């Protein structure tokens, strides 16, 4: 399996996308694919049970030192995805990336540039990059 760059993938999407070239089509397909990712994760919890969700307040306060807040931070998830659920989530993420690439193409945005700018922002702002 060869490694592909985002730029190569974005070009491939441009060559493959025939039916959904309209910006409205792309935006709604991107939204739909995002919902499918969320649904695949939800099914891993509710149907398979390979992961569990135990969400509760993180317990942060404004006075709490950052290192303690980082150690206290939890994902709220127990377990790990089984192979079937991992394949399902991976597949839905792939479709989501496809439509994200199509959206970038429709709007003239290179995803590698977007990732580079976001990475620079994260490097500059560090933990203060409240995204």
N, C-alpha and C positions, 0 to 999 in steps of 0.2 A: 504494500500500500504506500503510495507516494504522498508526501506532504504537499498541501496546496496552500497558497497564500490567499488571503481575503480578496486581493485584487483578481487573482485567477478565478476564484469562485464567483465573484461578482460578474466577471466577463462571461463565464459559463452560464450564469443565470440569464444574462442579457440575451445570449444566443438561444436559450431554451424557452424563454417566456414568450408565448404567442398569444394565449387567450386573455391573460390578465394584464394588458399593457396600460389600460386606463388607470390614472392615479387613484380614482375611487375604488376600482377593483383591487388594486395592490394594497391600499390602506385597509380595506375590509378583510382581505385574505390574510394580511399580517396580523390583524386583530384576532381573527378566527384561529390562526395557528398558535397564537399566544394562549388563547383559551384552551386549546387542545393540549398544550404543555401542562397547564394547570390541571386539566382533567386527568392526564396520565399520572401526575404526582398524587392527586386525590385518590385515584383508583388503587395506587400502591398502598395507600393507607387503609381505605375502606373496603376494598374487595380482596386484595392479596394479603395485606397485613404485614408485609415484609418491613415496613417502616411504621413507626407510631409517632403521633404528634402529641406533645404534652406542653402546650403553650401557657405561659403565665408571665406576669410582670417581671421584667428583668431586674428591677430593684435599683436602678441608677438614681443618683441624686446629683445636683449641680456641684456639691461640695466634694464628691468622690474623686480621688486621684485617678488619672487616666489609666495607669497600669492596673489598678484594682478593677476598674470598670471593664477593661479588656479581658481580665481573667474571669470575671463574673459573667460575661456575655455568653449566652447559650443559643444553640440552633433550634431548640425545642424538639429535635428529632431524635428518636431512638431507633436503632437498627440500621440496616443498609439495604439498598435496593437489591432484590433478587435479579437474576439474569433476565428473566422475562420482563420485569418492570423496567429494568435498566435499558433494555432494547426498545421498549415502548417510549420511554422518556427521551432517549437518544434520537429516535426517529422523529418525534414531534419537535424536538429542538432543531433538528436538521431542516424540517419544513419551515420552522420559524425563521431560521437563518436565511433560507431561500427567499422568503418574502421580505425580510429585512434588506437583503441585497437588492431585490427588485425595487423596493422603495428608494433605496439609495440611488439606483440607476435612474428611476423616474425623476428624481429631484436633482440629479447631477452631483451626488455626494459620494466620494470614494470612501468606503468603509475603513480601509487602512488608515486614511487621514483622520477619520473620526476616532478610531482607536488610539492613534498616536497622540492626538490632541487631548483625549480623555486621560491617557496615561500621564502626559505632561502635567495636566491639572492635578491628578492624584499625587504625583511626585512633589509638586509645588505646595499643595495644600495639606498633604498628608492626612492625618486623622480629622482635620477640619473640613474635609471635602464631604460634607453632609449630603450625600446623594442617596 
